[in-house]
Amino acid sequence: MRVMVTGGAGFIGSHVADALIEAGHEVSVLDDLSTGNRDNVSQRAQLVTVDIRDADAVERAFAELRPEVVTHQAAQTSVSVSTREPARDAAINVVGSINVLEACVRHDVQRFVFASTGGAIYGEVPEGERARVGWPTQPLSPYACSKLAIEAYLPMYRHEHGLPFTVLRYANVYGPRQDPHGEAGVVAIFCLRLLEGRPIQINAMRETGDPGCVRDYVSVDDVVRANLMAVAGKIEHDILNVCTGVPSTTLQIAEALQHALGIEAELTFGPRRAGDLERSVLDPSITHEVIGATRSLSEGLADTARWFRDRS
């Protein structure tokens, strides 16, 4: 099939694009390269530089590339940025996504895969609980609100325009190619700081000095498998958590990466960041039924640490 990956020069999108190519699909990448990296894009994929906020540019790309399936990874992905700049977050994640959806309708796209967030959309998950699909959504950041907004649009697009969709709610994704600069994921940031011999800061869950927020960390390899199945129409559920169900504190991640790299770092402790949830852990029972067992955190972190060390 002809598959378009929006955001396909980014961390997750580029892994998805590579796997689609290996599976025999004809792949195009739509990316504005604001956070993505041209070097992440395979020479076997066609890259078109487009900002999804530009509806006319999106339309021209669809007319040229004629995708049969779209997996929509392009987004403003930082909770903290969304808290500081909610209008920018909405312009990219809501208006930009609608531009992509409208182009899908005009060009008879057969299936739409949406990268959503399980790590933010459920809100606070109480101790001992894991958020399942169907759990009440309580978005507490503009980023979570914008993702939930597009989830609400998708049944309308199916009802009015016959566009099938699959929503993949990612937990906290980590792995090779994650950008360790700026507002990136904590695994990439910690790997870089360890390799540069700099201190690691544990941002507080509630009060400075605690072990940090609790998260469900999932390997990008598992995210890729879910996308491949969704592209092929092999996921019967409208919405799927992509997660492990294993809770980990920020301090535990720091200690695991120190062990994987054989490097001890100075640990500092900072205050809570605006927009951060205290605890976000998802229910993986349907995940495991659909895509199989997910990678263990220790194995995934070791491979990720090795990738960063090899490129340091």
MOPEVEN-V559902 format. One line per field, one symbol per residue. ss: DSSP state (H for helix, E for strand, - for the rest). A space follows every 50 residues. Layout:
BEGIN
ss->???
END
This chain:
BEGIN
ss->-EEEEE----HHHHHHHHHHHH---EEEEEE------HHH-----EEEE- ----HHHHHHHHHHH---EEEE------HHHHHH-HHHHHHHHHHHHHHH HHHHHH----EEEEEEEHHHH---------E----------HHHHHHHHH HHHHHHHHHHH--EEEEEEE-EEE-----------HHHHHHHHHH----E EEE----------EEEEEEHHHHHHHHHHHH-------EEEE----EEEH HHHHHHHHHHH-----EEEE--------EE-E--HHHHHHH-----HHHH HHHHHHHHHH--
END
